[in-house]
Amino acid sequence: MPELHDARIVALLMDALALLVGIALGSFFYGGLWWTVRRLATWRHPALVVGGSMLLRTSVALGGLYVAGRDDWRRLLACLLGFVLARVAVTWITRRRESACVAPGTGLRHAP
């Protein structure tokens, strides 16, 4: 009986770890997207930067999802949930940061 209880605890911890991996992957993916778009005007060859950023972010995200969810569909689902939660968090954080750059009452943005 104790072995069954221990196996369930280990499975629960692995699912929680998969959720955290999903959050990290989503933060990297969407945070990298935000960073790339914010600095797009400063690069000499923006198309190469956007393409390279997309390739890097997608490769890391898909590789991480594969590794985290390879053994069990529940872990893959937990990882995907973390990825989506990270999207919500990055969107919320970046919108708060963007709204701090808006002049009150004008709707006009200015440099930070």
N, C-alpha and C positions, 0 to 999 in steps of 0.2 A: 503493500500500500504506500509506503513513503516514497517509493520510486515513481509512482504515478503522480503524486503531489509535486515532487521535484521536477518532473518532466513538464508539468503544466506551468510551473513558475518559470522555468527556462524558456518555454514557448512564449509566455507573456512578455518576458524581458526581451526576447528577440523581436517580437512585434513592436514593442516600444522603441527599440533601437532602430528598427526599420522606419518608424515614424520620424525619429530624429534625423535619420539620414535623408529622408524625403524633404524635411524642412531645410536642411543644409543644401541639398541639391537645388531646391526651388529658390532659396535665397541667392545662391550663386547664379542661377539662370536669369531670374528676373532682376536681381540687383545689377548683374552684368549688362543686361539689356538697357536698364535705366542709365547706367554709367556711360555706355556707348552712345546712346541718343543725346545725352547732355553734352558730350564733348565732340559731337559729329562735326560741327562747324570749324573746329580748330585743326582738323587733320587735312593733310595735303591731298590724300587719295581716300575720300570717305567711303567709296564703294568697296574698296579692298578691306577697309576696317570693319564695315558692317558685315561683309561676307565672312571674314576671318572670325569675328566675334560670334556670329551665328554658328559657324562650324565648331568652334571651341565649346561654346555653351551647350549646344545640342549633343556633342560627343560626350562631354562630361555627364550631362543629365541622363542620357540613354545608357551609358556605361554604368553609372551608379544605380540606376533603376534595375538593370540586369543583375548586377551583383547582389543588391539588397533583396530582390524578389525572386531569385533564381530557384530557390528550394521550395517555396510555398506561395500559393496565390494570396494567402492572407497577409503575408509580409509585403508582397507587391502592392496590394491594396492599401496597406498602412503607409507604405512609402509614397504612393500616389496621393493619399490624403495629406501627408506632410507637404508634398510639393504644392498642392492647391492652397493649403493654409499659408505657405510662404508667399504665394502670389498675392493673397489677400493682405498679408502683413506688409509686403513691400509696396503694394499700391497705396495702402493707408499711410505708411511712413512718407512716401515720396509726395503724396498729395498734401500732407501737412507741411512738408518742406517747401513745396511750390506755393502754397497759399501764404506763407510768410513773406514771399517776394512780391506780393500784390499790394499796390498802394491802396489804402482804404478809400472806398467810395468811387474809385476810378476804374477798377478792373484792369488797370495797366500794370504790367510787370516791369520790374527794374532789376538791375544787376545786384547780386547780394553783396 
